[in-house]
Amino acid sequence: MFRFQPLLTLLIAGLLLWGVAAPAIAQKLSPDIEAFIEDMVQRHQFERERLRRMFSQIRARPAVIRAISAPITARPWYEFRSRYVDTARIAGGVRFWEQNAPALARARTEFGVPEEIIVATIGIETLYGRNTGSFGVLEALATLAFHYPPRAELFRGELEEYLLLAREAGFNALGRRGSYAGAMGIPQFLPSSYRRFAVDFNGDGKRDLWSTAADAVGSIANYYKSFGWRAGEPIVVPAEIGETDVEAVIAAGLKPQLKVAELQQQGITPLAPVAEDAEAALFMVESNQGPQYWLGLNNFYVITCYNRSVNYALAVYELARELRAQMKPGR
């Protein structure tokens, strides 16, 4: 999460100036873009003039900077949960599960990731494929790569990955739409994740995350497995801290490093059964009743690899739990 209000004002002002020229009219490209193009030519054998024509057709988007500077995941947990773990999303998840049951069952067998976690991830990301984003992917990535200094290096890498993906898959890089951060398709993979983790799960010879639910299901399961998902293990456990000062424990981060027994010795009490030798991390969210504490285990940390937000990962867990409760055995 980044909050640079003075910097944000300057960035948006600059973007508005950069976007004055109509996209259809060839414009002089900035030195940064020219250097990026030259790098793509030298390292990946792209056609220089073709890339110049492509970049001359896009403009910077101030809305992209505004969105990434104030992500919805930064809201208090109780606000985030009410938006993402609701009756509509639960009902939609049950329908998606029923419609894609064979692919989900096979993903659980091959990757060890439960159906409900896969479905909940898709539900949180795109409302089961209904909302995959309205920003031009190339335009969004270029805006962040060349006009958002806090994360420019990351997004230049994603821009590179996107152009490589477009060439490999044979689609027009100007024609795809996604999130303000350039995330794409049903599972909202960034270009680097698309290239590394997308799988052809329906066997049609294509890795299609835009319109093929089976490929999205298999790709999410492959992603989680690649980041260390452990089949059959718990995800989170509610905890009580009593009078313990837990600031230092929380500040240690979400990667599990202490055994549950060690946390208990510090006065942190799990409120559900969990192995004492399991490694965990303590985190806190804001509920309507005040601070709420949880122990995040390995699989919770894996979910945060999909989106580096406690709210996001906890919403996936809670939506998944609701979905599992709705699904009757054998349904």
ABEGO torsion letter per residue (X at the ends): XBBBAAAAAAAAAAAAAAAABBAABBBBBBAAAAAAAAAAAAAAGBBAAAAAAAAAABBBBAAAAAAAABBAAABBAAAAAAAABBAAAAAAAAAAAAAAAAAAAAAAAAAGBBAAAAAAAAAAAAGGGABAEABBAAAAAAAAAAABAAAAAAAAAAAAAAAAAAAAAGBBAAABBBBAAGBBEAAGBBAAAAAAABBBAAGAGBBBAAABAAAAAAAAAAAAAAAGBBBGBBABBBBBAEABBAAAAAAAEABBABBAAAAAAAGBBBABBBBAABBBBBBBBBBAAEBBBBBBBAAAAAAAAABBBAAAAAAAAAAAAAAAAABBBGX
